[in-house]
Amino acid sequence: MVCAKCEKKLAKLETPDKWKDGARNTNASDKRKIGANKLLKGKKNRFNPYEQFHKCKICKVKVHQKHAHYCQGCAYKIGICAMCGKQMIDTKDLKQTN
């Protein structure tokens, strides 16, 4: 669960979507070079297994999402945003299980 503010921080895909209408990872002004390797060009969004991950603040499990401080299980149970920890839904009368 990610709030609308933190949705901008989510990583974009290196390959463009098949359908251009409403695609998240395309820019109208982006001029693509013919024969350019997109994986070598954009290194900041690539997955690096040796990079230090954050640990979940609740259960101390490594979080495999960039900029996240809570794992998806804990964020779902408590009803918070996985990145910033902002309360998204009231879970008082709900049974949140994994």
N, C-alpha and C positions, 0 to 999 in steps of 0.2 A: 504494500500500500504506500503510495507516494502522493503527497499533496500537489495541488496545481502549481504552487510556487517552485517546488523542487523538481517538477517534471521537466523543466528546462535544462537541468543538470544531467539528465540521463544521457548516456553515450549514444551516438548515432552510428549507424551501420556504415561500413566502408563502401559497400556496393549499393548502387541506387535501386530504389523500388521499381518494380515492373511498370506500375501505373503512376504517372506523374501527378495526377490530380489528387491533392491532399496528402502527398507523401511527406514524411517528416524530414527526410535526409537529403532533400534536393534543394538547390537554390536556382532561381531563374537567371541570375547574373553569373552563375558559375560556368566558366568556359572550360570544358574538358579537353585535355590534349589527347590526341590519338596515340595509342600505344603507351600511355603513362600507367604505371603500376600504382593503383590506389592504396595498396597495403603498405608500400614503402613510403608513400607520400605522407600519410597521416599516422604518425607514430604515437600521438598523445592519447588516442582513444583505443589503442590496441591492448589486448589482454596480455599481461605479463605475469606468469606464475611465480616469479621470484620477488615480485614487489610486495612490500609489507602491507597486509590488509588490516583494517580495523577489527577489533573484537567487539562483539555485541555487548552493550553495557549491562544487559540483564543476565544472559546465560553464558557469556564469555566464549562463544563460538566464533570462529573467523567468519566475517561477512564478505561474500564474494560479489559485492556491488560497490562500484566506485562512489565515494563520498557518503556512504551509508554508515550509520552508527548502531543500528539495530538490525537483527536478522529478520527475515520475513515472518517466521513463526511467532516471534515475540511481538512484532509490530501488529500482526493480525489479532493475536489474543487480547492485547491491550487496546487496540483500535487507534494506533498512532501512526504518524508518517515514519517510514524507515530511515529517512535521511535527517530530518530536523527534529523529530520527536513531538511534533505538534499534534494535539488531540484531534482526530478526524471524526470518529463516531463515538456515541455513548454506549459502552458495553455493560452497563449495569444490569439490564434485564435480558441480555443475550447470552447464549451459551457458545462461547468461542473455543472450539477445539481444533486440533490439527488432524 
